[in-house]
Amino acid sequence: MAEAEKRTVVCVEDEPEMIDLIRLILGRRNFELVGAVGGREGLETIRKVKPDLVLLDLMMPDMDGWEVYQQMKADPELKQVPVIVVTAKAQSIDRVLGLHIAKVDDYVTKPFGPQELLASVNKVLGLEV
């Protein structure tokens, strides 16, 4: 029965083609991906869907990922939802800040391979690989 359980992931990203790529990668592993373009739409979508996991881009024009993250953590209904930051900002200082100060659950740097993304999602959700 657990096999059929679909987990919902919201991907907040300002590039629709990146959402499509992630949907392709996760769709093969029985995840349902809900895409949201930009931070404001992302936050609304997260509030509506209440997903199992959020994949969050940092660099977005309307509302950046850290703002979305802080608003999620301030919301009692959303603060338990795990967040994986997906970003092109590869500097190690950003990774350290992201993981230790903001307490994001994981960090995937673009460009990433399908296995890297799946490994991160499985680790954060506590799934068998």
N, C-alpha and C positions, 0 to 999 in steps of 0.2 A: 504494500500500500504506500509506503514512504517513497517508493520509486516515482509514483505518479504525481507527487506533490510538487507543484510548480512554485518557484520562488519568484517574487516580483522585485525587479531592480529598476530604480529610476536613474537614468543617465542625464545629468545636467551638463550641457556642452553647447558652445556657441557655433560649432560646425556640424551641420546636419549629416555630412558624410561620415564623420566620426561616430555619430549615434548609429548610423546604418552599419558601420563596421563592427561596433560592439554588439549590436543586435544579432548580427550574423554569428559572431563568436559564441555568445551566450545562448543563443537560440538552439544551437546544436546540443546544449547541455541541459535542456528542459527549463531554462529560465525565461520568464516573460519580461521583456525590456520595454519600459515606457520612456520615451525620449522627451526631453524638454529643452528648448533652445533658449539659452540665456538664464541668468540667475533669478530674475523675477518670476518667469514662467516655471522655472525649476522649483522654487519654493512653493508656489501654488500647487504644482503637481505633487510634490512630496506631501503636502498637507492633505490633499485629496486622496491620494493612493495609499499612504502609510505603508511604504514598501519594506521589504526585508533588508534592503541594502540600497545605499546611494553611491553612485559613481559621480564624482564632482570635479569638474574642471575649475581651475583657479582663475585663469585669465579670460574674463568675459567682459564685454563692453558695458552692459547695463547695470549689473550687480555682480561683483566678483565672488569667487567661490568661498573666500573666508567669511564674507558677509552672510552668504547663504548658510554656511556652517554654524556661525555664531547664532543666527536666528533659530536654526534647528535645535541647537543645544539649549537655547533659552525657552523652548516650547516643551512643556511636560509630556505631550503626546509624541514628540519626535526625538527627544534627547537620547533615547535608547537605540535609535536606528543607527547601525554601523555605517561609517563613511570611508570610502576609499578615494583619495585624491588622485585624479588623473591629470597630469600636467606636463607641459613641455619645459617647465622651469626645472632644470636638472641640477642646479647648484646644490652641493651637499648641505649648505647652511639652510636652504629652504626645506630640505628633507628633515633635518634635525628639528627645525622650528615646527614643522607640520606634525611630526610624530610625537615630539616630547612636550611642546608647549600647548598646542591646540588639542593634543590627544586624538588625532585622527586614527582610524583603525589600521590603515595601510596607505601606501603611496606607490603609484605606478607612473613611471615617466614615459612620455611619448618621445619617440615612437616605441611601441611595445609589441611583443609577439603575442599571438593568441594564448600560448601556454603560460606566459607570464601573467596575463590578465586573469586567466582561469585559476591559476595557482593562488593568486591574491584573493579572488572571490571565494574560493573554497576554504582558504585559511580563515578569512574573516567570518564566514558563516559556519565554520566548524564542520565542514562536509568532508567526507572521504574523497580522496583524489583518485 
